[in-house]
Amino acid sequence: MNKKTIWITGGSTGIGKALAIKFANEGWNVAISARRENLLREISDNHENINSFPLDVTNKDKCKEVFNNIKNQFENIDICFFSTGTWNPKKEKDIDVEQIEDVFKVNFFGTLNSIKSVEKYFKEKKSGTITIVSSIAGYRGLPNSTGYGPSKSALNNLAESLYFDFKRSNVRICLVSPGFIKTPEYAADQIYEGLVNKKSFEIHFPKALTITLKILSFMPSKLYFNLVGRLTKYQKK
């Protein structure tokens, strides 16, 4: 019970899964949540330090219930890593209102539900880290990104807003902005280093790409549209 504990949503696949294994291998207690119970169970069965807590983050009451279960089991939670997300690029080419609503329901409101479930705990504890996973797609508008990009942009703004609100309680808000990566394990290494050994607000990688996009985000709109349009050719079909 003296081990530190991290709760990871979106922990059944991709970066969330790789990060769960990384923290477990480093000796942490790891609670993983996602909708697919079979995948969670497979991970927890193969890693002694990983425990499964199935959850659909779009259900506000279930978010609170699951966090209470995690808190009861481990008592002290040090880091929450909220990485649940959805993206269907085939449906991003046109304005599909229902699709966009679904993306926001998972990416933005699912993350918000998760944060709300731990708000009181961390503010009373007056320590710990709440991590919001966004994307480089949230830096500025991109072609064929009518739902995913805007949902990530909203998370960026949310993280900055919460930074001020939680800082008064000595709670760290951290934003993670992954770019295009070769393996989830690379992302997990970058995130672990940023969360455990550094104190910066944003963890972004790979640096060559993310720094370039950050520079582009400061460009006047006319220059930005011309440059991105040439680079992507508007991602035409």
Rosetta silent file (secondary structure, phi, psi, omega in degrees, C-alpha in Angstrom):
SEQUENCE: MNKKTIWITGGSTGIGKALAIKFANEGWNVAISARRENLLREISDNHENINSFPLDVTNKDKCKEVFNNIKNQFENIDICFFSTGTWNPKKEKDIDVEQIEDVFKVNFFGTLNSIKSVEKYFKEKKSGTITIVSSIAGYRGLPNSTGYGPSKSALNNLAESLYFDFKRSNVRICLVSPGFIKTPEYAADQIYEGLVNKKSFEIHFPKALTITLKILSFMPSKLYFNLVGRLTKYQKK
SCORE:     score description
SCORE:     0.000 S_00000001
   1 L     0.000   -5.369  178.660    0.000    0.000    0.000 S_00000001
   2 L   -85.200   -7.817  178.262    3.055    2.251    0.091 S_00000001
   3 L   -68.389  150.783  172.082    3.292    2.204   -3.695 S_00000001
   4 L   -76.562  157.128 -173.573    2.191    5.236   -5.628 S_00000001
   5 E  -129.856  138.384  174.336   -0.984    4.853   -7.696 S_00000001
   6 E  -125.386  138.858  172.867   -2.100    6.089  -11.108 S_00000001
   7 E  -107.060  126.970 -177.462   -5.578    5.837  -12.646 S_00000001
   8 E  -121.497  121.157  170.219   -5.632    5.632  -16.448 S_00000001
   9 E   -94.677  157.291 -172.600   -8.753    5.895  -18.590 S_00000001
  10 L    68.406   30.961 -171.442   -8.538    4.685  -22.162 S_00000001
  11 L   -90.308    7.955 -175.465   -6.227    2.055  -20.731 S_00000001
  12 L   -91.601  -19.822 -177.124   -7.203   -0.925  -22.893 S_00000001
  13 L  -146.385  170.282  169.148   -5.310   -0.009  -26.081 S_00000001
  14 H    57.142 -138.601 -176.666   -2.708    2.308  -27.573 S_00000001
  15 H   -62.338  -40.600 -179.352   -0.962    4.913  -25.462 S_00000001
  16 H   -59.648  -44.837  178.609   -3.136    4.232  -22.415 S_00000001
  17 H   -64.696  -47.343 -179.203   -2.233    0.539  -22.392 S_00000001
  18 H   -61.114  -38.547 -179.990    1.470    1.199  -22.998 S_00000001
  19 H   -68.829  -38.187  177.681    1.522    3.776  -20.220 S_00000001
  20 H   -59.281  -45.896  179.946   -0.195    1.386  -17.808 S_00000001
  21 H   -66.095  -39.406  178.605    2.471   -1.238  -18.464 S_00000001
  22 H   -60.284  -49.717 -179.189    5.244    1.367  -18.149 S_00000001
  23 H   -66.129  -38.525  178.467    4.048    2.560  -14.746 S_00000001
  24 H   -62.436  -42.031  179.406    3.454   -1.018  -13.566 S_00000001
  25 H   -67.311  -22.896  177.681    6.996   -1.971  -14.569 S_00000001
  26 L   -87.904    3.888  174.330    8.250    1.024  -12.601 S_00000001
  27 L    95.080    8.854  179.337    6.569   -0.363   -9.471 S_00000001
  28 L   -84.132  152.907  162.360    3.379    1.727   -9.380 S_00000001
  29 E   -75.502  133.887 -177.871   -0.109    0.498   -8.629 S_00000001
  30 E  -126.810  124.709  172.055   -2.096    1.005  -11.835 S_00000001
  31 E  -105.986  123.682 -179.182   -5.879    1.208  -12.174 S_00000001
  32 E  -116.015  140.082  179.092   -7.026    1.006  -15.792 S_00000001
  33 E  -130.341  146.404  173.754  -10.467    1.855  -17.153 S_00000001
  34 L  -173.894  175.466 -178.535  -12.126    1.495  -20.535 S_00000001
  35 L   -80.116  -31.747 -174.077  -15.343    0.110  -21.952 S_00000001
  36 L   -85.882   97.019 -174.468  -13.954   -3.193  -23.241 S_00000001
  37 H   -62.029  -35.894 -177.818  -13.767   -5.379  -20.160 S_00000001
  38 H   -63.591  -38.264  178.942  -12.137   -8.304  -21.964 S_00000001
  39 H   -70.379  -40.386  177.547   -9.136   -6.200  -22.999 S_00000001
  40 H   -61.575  -43.651 -177.802   -8.767   -4.742  -19.510 S_00000001
  41 H   -64.690  -38.363  178.748   -8.919   -8.195  -17.972 S_00000001
  42 H   -62.904  -41.775  179.489   -6.279   -9.517  -20.363 S_00000001
  43 H   -67.131  -46.987 -177.544   -3.892   -6.706  -19.382 S_00000001
  44 H   -66.830  -32.628  178.722   -4.495   -7.044  -15.655 S_00000001
  45 H   -66.460  -26.687 -176.115   -4.114  -10.834  -15.805 S_00000001
  46 H   -99.068   -1.254 -178.770   -0.653  -10.423  -17.326 S_00000001
  47 L  -139.774  117.005 -173.291    0.634   -7.664  -15.027 S_00000001
  48 L   -59.023  -36.004 -174.240    0.601   -8.019  -11.257 S_00000001
  49 L   -86.729   -1.700 -175.603    0.439   -4.274  -10.543 S_00000001
  50 E  -105.116  130.179 -179.044   -2.430   -3.521  -12.955 S_00000001
  51 E  -121.804  139.685 -174.434   -6.048   -3.670  -11.821 S_00000001
  52 E   -94.339  131.497  175.908   -9.126   -3.478  -14.053 S_00000001
  53 L  -136.451   85.061 -177.052  -11.998   -1.053  -13.438 S_00000001
  54 L   -55.455  142.470 -176.088  -14.355   -1.073  -16.477 S_00000001
  55 L  -162.943  138.129  165.847  -15.953    2.284  -17.247 S_00000001
  56 L  -103.649  109.812 -172.138  -17.828    4.233  -19.902 S_00000001
  57 L   -68.195  -11.527  177.503  -16.687    7.803  -19.224 S_00000001
  58 L   -76.679   -7.322  178.186  -19.809    9.266  -20.807 S_00000001
  59 L   -99.214  104.215 -174.857  -21.707    8.072  -17.723 S_00000001
  60 H   -58.913  -44.172 -177.341  -21.172   10.712  -15.014 S_00000001
  61 H   -66.382  -37.973  178.790  -22.448    8.564  -12.164 S_00000001
  62 H   -67.124  -33.730  176.725  -20.283    5.601  -13.185 S_00000001
  63 H   -59.576  -45.481  179.487  -17.205    7.838  -13.234 S_00000001
  64 H   -65.810  -42.428 -178.536  -17.814    8.724   -9.596 S_00000001
  65 H   -62.863  -45.922 -178.450  -18.595    5.120   -8.668 S_00000001
  66 H   -66.330  -41.155  178.913  -15.457    3.734  -10.312 S_00000001
  67 H   -63.545  -39.368  176.887  -13.214    6.362   -8.774 S_00000001
  68 H   -61.683  -38.600  177.260  -14.641    5.581   -5.344 S_00000001
  69 H   -64.496  -41.152  178.343  -13.876    1.906   -5.934 S_00000001
  70 H   -65.354  -44.232  179.971  -10.302    2.742   -6.916 S_00000001
  71 H   -62.743  -40.138  179.355   -9.914    5.026   -3.909 S_00000001
  72 H   -65.268  -34.835 -178.353  -11.261    2.351   -1.564 S_00000001
  73 H   -77.713  -40.862 -172.800   -8.807   -0.200   -2.886 S_00000001
  74 H  -108.273  -12.523  177.574   -5.658    1.951   -2.992 S_00000001
  75 L    69.708  -55.456 -175.796   -6.544    4.757   -0.535 S_00000001
  76 L  -115.952  123.716  177.911   -4.100    7.251   -2.050 S_00000001
  77 L  -109.930  125.974 -176.388   -4.221    8.293   -5.736 S_00000001
  78 L   -97.271  -41.507 -177.315   -1.235   10.270   -7.015 S_00000001
  79 E  -134.553  136.538  168.092   -1.909   10.727  -10.745 S_00000001
  80 E  -113.676  130.999 -176.884   -5.028   10.582  -12.896 S_00000001
  81 E  -123.055  103.622 -173.268   -4.402   10.188  -16.622 S_00000001
  82 E  -100.519  103.353 -172.024   -7.527   10.809  -18.674 S_00000001
  83 L  -126.377   16.622  177.811   -6.966    9.626  -22.232 S_00000001
  84 L   -63.706  133.140  179.590  -10.312    8.296  -23.433 S_00000001
  85 L  -160.264  159.620  177.219  -10.882    9.356  -27.016 S_00000001
  86 L  -139.424  150.088  179.970  -12.562    8.473  -30.290 S_00000001
  87 L  -159.061  128.069  175.978  -11.866    9.371  -33.912 S_00000001
  88 L  -126.893   92.443 -173.958  -13.352    8.217  -37.192 S_00000001
  89 H   -59.206  -27.278 -179.637  -11.453    9.957  -40.031 S_00000001
  90 H   -67.107  -24.007 -178.762  -13.880    8.679  -42.668 S_00000001
  91 H  -100.436    7.363 -178.305  -16.664   10.696  -41.065 S_00000001
  92 L   -95.051   -6.145 -174.605  -14.593   13.874  -40.644 S_00000001
  93 L   -75.491  -25.292  178.254  -14.656   14.897  -44.300 S_00000001
  94 L  -123.822  171.061  177.417  -18.148   16.408  -44.115 S_00000001
  95 L   -83.599   97.619  177.537  -20.169   18.107  -41.398 S_00000001
  96 L  -106.739   97.443 -171.329  -21.842   15.161  -39.721 S_00000001
  97 H   -59.578  -43.447 -179.627  -23.528   16.741  -36.724 S_00000001
  98 H   -63.403  -40.340  177.603  -24.382   13.480  -35.006 S_00000001
  99 H   -62.936  -43.403 -179.989  -20.809   12.239  -35.436 S_00000001
 100 H   -64.192  -40.112  176.393  -19.413   15.485  -34.031 S_00000001
 101 H   -60.451  -41.264  179.303  -21.755   15.253  -31.052 S_00000001
 102 H   -65.190  -40.731  179.244  -20.521   11.720  -30.384 S_00000001
 103 H   -62.659  -45.231  179.211  -16.882   12.812  -30.606 S_00000001
 104 H   -67.289  -35.543 -179.819  -17.438   15.636  -28.136 S_00000001
 105 H   -60.217  -39.824 -179.905  -19.435   13.352  -25.854 S_00000001
 106 H   -85.466  -56.419 -171.323  -16.441   11.028  -25.509 S_00000001
 107 H   -67.361  -46.837 -176.311  -13.394   13.249  -26.033 S_00000001
 108 H   -92.511  -59.062 -174.558  -14.485   16.386  -24.195 S_00000001
 109 H   -71.299  -30.881  174.722  -17.376   15.545  -21.907 S_00000001
 110 H   -62.882  -41.276  176.026  -15.995   12.092  -21.092 S_00000001
 111 H   -66.379  -42.010  179.818  -12.782   13.736  -19.931 S_00000001
 112 H   -63.238  -41.569  176.505  -14.753   16.377  -18.061 S_00000001
 113 H   -58.932  -41.536 -179.630  -16.825   13.696  -16.297 S_00000001
 114 H   -64.822  -44.293  179.511  -13.608   11.990  -15.236 S_00000001
 115 H   -63.559  -42.955 -179.897  -12.105   15.207  -13.894 S_00000001
 116 H   -60.021  -35.904 -177.392  -15.288   16.045  -12.003 S_00000001
 117 H   -67.175  -21.624 -178.327  -15.216   12.649  -10.305 S_00000001
 118 H  -110.682   -2.686 -173.764  -11.790   13.400   -8.770 S_00000001
 119 H   -55.177  -54.295 -176.280  -12.119   17.156   -8.216 S_00000001
 120 H   -62.550  -41.973 -178.594  -13.106   17.077   -4.552 S_00000001
 121 H   -58.104  -50.420 -176.247  -10.578   14.371   -3.692 S_00000001
 122 H   -71.408  -37.293  179.605   -7.584   16.252   -5.099 S_00000001
 123 H   -66.845  -33.975  177.029   -8.627   19.667   -3.829 S_00000001
 124 H   -76.835  -34.073  178.881   -8.988   18.275   -0.318 S_00000001
 125 H   -71.295  -33.112  179.118   -5.767   16.300   -0.587 S_00000001
 126 L    62.990   36.951  172.430   -3.919   19.407   -1.875 S_00000001
 127 L  -167.469  167.716  178.069   -1.473   17.402   -3.969 S_00000001
 128 L   112.539  177.570 -175.571   -1.389   15.172   -7.022 S_00000001
 129 E  -134.848  131.369  172.577   -1.644   15.435  -10.791 S_00000001
 130 E  -112.023  122.347 -173.968   -4.610   15.438  -13.177 S_00000001
 131 E  -113.017  128.790  179.562   -3.569   14.768  -16.763 S_00000001
 132 E  -110.445  122.708  179.829   -5.633   15.654  -19.818 S_00000001
 133 E   -93.453  118.432  178.034   -4.694   13.980  -23.095 S_00000001
 134 L  -111.625 -136.210 -178.618   -5.240   16.189  -26.115 S_00000001
 135 L  -169.723  158.544  173.696   -3.493   16.124  -29.506 S_00000001
 136 H   -63.179  -19.170  177.351   -1.504   18.298  -31.867 S_00000001
 137 H   -66.043  -13.683  179.159   -4.780   18.455  -33.818 S_00000001
 138 H   -88.068   -6.483 -177.975   -5.962   20.834  -31.110 S_00000001
 139 L   -67.724  -44.081 -178.283   -3.346   23.486  -31.853 S_00000001
 140 L  -163.633  162.254 -175.434   -5.139   24.937  -34.868 S_00000001
 141 L   -61.036  138.553  178.977   -7.683   23.979  -37.519 S_00000001
 142 L  -127.840  156.809  178.130   -6.724   21.253  -39.996 S_00000001
 143 L   -62.232  148.778  176.546   -8.426   19.890  -43.126 S_00000001
 144 L    53.911   46.974  179.318  -10.938   17.067  -42.662 S_00000001
 145 L  -144.239   64.925 -174.623  -11.168   17.525  -38.911 S_00000001
 146 L   -80.718  -19.919 -179.174  -14.663   18.776  -38.183 S_00000001
 147 L  -119.469  -50.877 -174.452  -15.060   16.935  -34.884 S_00000001
 148 H   -61.769  -52.349 -179.133  -11.793   15.530  -33.587 S_00000001
 149 H   -59.053  -50.582  177.375   -9.706   18.717  -33.873 S_00000001
 150 H   -59.050  -35.702  179.210  -12.318   20.992  -32.273 S_00000001
 151 H   -66.877  -36.418  178.760  -12.804   18.504  -29.416 S_00000001
 152 H   -74.754  -35.205  175.186   -9.072   18.518  -28.712 S_00000001
 153 H   -61.742  -39.868  176.975   -8.898   22.296  -28.972 S_00000001
 154 H   -62.605  -37.849  177.945  -11.627   22.452  -26.336 S_00000001
 155 H   -66.443  -36.893  176.757   -9.539   20.196  -24.089 S_00000001
 156 H   -59.542  -46.571 -179.800   -6.545   22.520  -24.484 S_00000001
 157 H   -65.439  -40.817  178.594   -8.628   25.460  -23.328 S_00000001
 158 H   -60.546  -45.139 -179.291  -10.117   23.406  -20.497 S_00000001
 159 H   -60.740  -41.926  178.995   -6.673   22.379  -19.264 S_00000001
 160 H   -65.756  -39.499  178.429   -5.488   25.995  -19.185 S_00000001
 161 H   -65.213  -45.367 -178.705   -8.604   27.070  -17.319 S_00000001
 162 H   -68.975  -26.255  177.643   -8.307   24.267  -14.770 S_00000001
 163 H   -52.560  -46.328 -178.965   -4.617   25.030  -14.269 S_00000001
 164 H   -69.028  -41.672 -175.374   -5.573   28.213  -12.422 S_00000001
 165 H   -66.770  -39.062 -177.278   -8.433   26.614  -10.492 S_00000001
 166 H   -87.571  -22.165  179.431   -6.416   23.662   -9.185 S_00000001
 167 H   -59.690  -32.722  178.852   -3.156   25.523   -8.588 S_00000001
 168 L   -62.426  -23.379  179.006   -4.785   27.156   -5.546 S_00000001
 169 L  -103.394   12.730  178.606   -5.033   23.653   -4.078 S_00000001
 170 L    63.856   29.411  178.251   -1.470   22.717   -5.056 S_00000001
 171 L  -106.325  130.573 -177.649   -2.770   20.235   -7.652 S_00000001
 172 E   -84.993  129.623  169.412   -0.940   20.000  -10.950 S_00000001
 173 E  -101.960  127.653 -178.179   -2.873   20.074  -14.210 S_00000001
 174 E  -125.275  135.888  178.392   -0.886   18.554  -17.060 S_00000001
 175 E  -108.093  130.035  177.410   -1.714   18.576  -20.773 S_00000001
 176 E  -112.046  124.898 -177.778   -0.388   15.828  -23.049 S_00000001
 177 E  -123.754   88.290  178.399   -0.239   16.565  -26.794 S_00000001
 178 E   -75.675  145.019  170.139    0.961   13.572  -28.812 S_00000001
 179 L  -102.093 -153.839  177.796    1.880   13.957  -32.449 S_00000001
 180 L   -77.145  122.997 -175.363    2.391   11.208  -34.995 S_00000001
 181 L  -124.493  154.167  179.943    4.347    8.448  -33.259 S_00000001
 182 L   -78.888  -39.996 -177.939    5.832    5.142  -34.362 S_00000001
 183 L  -140.759  147.866  173.964    4.926    3.159  -31.245 S_00000001
 184 H   -61.575  -28.567 -179.762    2.765    3.647  -28.124 S_00000001
 185 H   -65.514  -36.979  175.026    5.791    2.576  -26.072 S_00000001
 186 H   -61.614  -44.972  178.819    7.707    5.654  -27.251 S_00000001
 187 H   -61.493  -42.645 -179.311    4.790    7.821  -26.153 S_00000001
 188 H   -60.898  -40.714  178.213    4.640    6.046  -22.796 S_00000001
 189 H   -63.033  -43.461  179.952    8.328    6.752  -22.164 S_00000001
 190 H   -64.495  -42.620 -178.244    7.873   10.431  -22.991 S_00000001
 191 H   -69.060  -43.214  178.976    4.792   10.749  -20.800 S_00000001
 192 H   -58.699  -46.718  179.164    6.323    8.893  -17.861 S_00000001
 193 H   -59.717  -44.323 -178.305    9.361   11.172  -17.932 S_00000001
 194 H   -67.917  -36.918 -178.006    7.182   14.277  -18.130 S_00000001
 195 H   -78.201  -40.574 -171.901    4.819   13.240  -15.356 S_00000001
 196 H   -91.091  -39.748 -171.211    7.321   11.802  -12.880 S_00000001
 197 H  -108.952   -6.097  179.774   10.548   13.701  -13.450 S_00000001
 198 L  -129.859  166.636 -175.918    9.429   17.076  -14.822 S_00000001
 199 L  -125.372   15.687 -177.150    6.914   19.722  -13.797 S_00000001
 200 L   -69.965  156.257 -179.907    6.010   21.412  -17.085 S_00000001
 201 L   -68.497  -44.270 -175.478    2.378   22.114  -17.948 S_00000001
 202 E  -114.906  134.935  171.389    2.493   20.447  -21.370 S_00000001
 203 E  -107.895  113.832 -178.138    4.121   17.203  -22.458 S_00000001
 204 E  -133.201  144.994 -174.923    4.365   17.194  -26.251 S_00000001
 205 E  -165.608  157.154   -8.551    6.210   14.910  -28.671 S_00000001
 206 L   -70.051  142.944 -169.674    7.888   14.271  -31.025 S_00000001
 207 H   -59.251  -40.396 -177.862    9.495   17.655  -30.489 S_00000001
 208 H   -57.337  -38.409  179.855   10.516   18.292  -34.119 S_00000001
 209 H   -79.353  -48.562 -173.718    6.878   18.080  -35.169 S_00000001
 210 H   -66.698  -37.113  178.708    5.171   19.689  -32.189 S_00000001
 211 H   -67.089  -40.155  176.773    7.497   22.696  -32.083 S_00000001
 212 H   -59.432  -45.039 -179.661    6.966   23.253  -35.806 S_00000001
 213 H   -67.973  -33.019  176.159    3.202   23.176  -35.328 S_00000001
 214 H   -64.336  -40.395  177.044    3.444   25.529  -32.369 S_00000001
 215 H   -63.826  -42.945  179.035    5.290   28.027  -34.575 S_00000001
 216 H   -61.262  -32.348 -176.788    2.632   27.615  -37.260 S_00000001
 217 H   -67.139  -19.296  178.635   -0.075   28.320  -34.691 S_00000001
 218 L   -91.554   -4.253 -178.333    1.297   31.851  -34.234 S_00000001
 219 L   -70.279  148.545  170.240    1.205   32.639  -37.949 S_00000001
 220 L   -57.848  149.579 -173.985   -1.342   35.111  -39.337 S_00000001
 221 H   -54.707  -42.786 -176.936   -4.320   33.258  -40.760 S_00000001
 222 H   -60.529  -45.466  179.099   -3.529   34.021  -44.407 S_00000001
 223 H   -66.629  -41.047 -179.230   -0.017   32.577  -44.146 S_00000001
 224 H   -62.258  -48.183 -179.034   -1.218   29.619  -42.109 S_00000001
 225 H   -61.705  -42.001 -179.785   -3.980   28.700  -44.568 S_00000001
 226 H   -64.776  -45.305 -176.953   -1.649   28.981  -47.556 S_00000001
 227 H   -68.434  -49.749 -179.254    1.108   26.908  -45.996 S_00000001
 228 H   -65.560  -36.103  177.452   -1.079   24.162  -44.526 S_00000001
 229 H   -60.919  -41.601  178.862   -3.115   24.064  -47.727 S_00000001
 230 H   -69.350  -40.668 -177.370    0.030   23.410  -49.770 S_00000001
 231 H   -67.217  -38.207 -174.908    1.387   20.832  -47.321 S_00000001
 232 H  -101.435  -14.285 -172.564   -1.835   18.841  -47.089 S_00000001
 233 H    51.786   34.133  179.786   -3.383   19.677  -50.469 S_00000001
 234 H    59.581   14.831  179.156   -6.517   19.960  -48.317 S_00000001
 235 H    48.927   46.890 -178.179   -6.352   16.172  -47.946 S_00000001
 236 L   -65.647  153.464  179.263   -8.618   15.807  -50.958 S_00000001
 237 L   -65.695    0.000    0.000  -10.171   12.448  -51.714 S_00000001
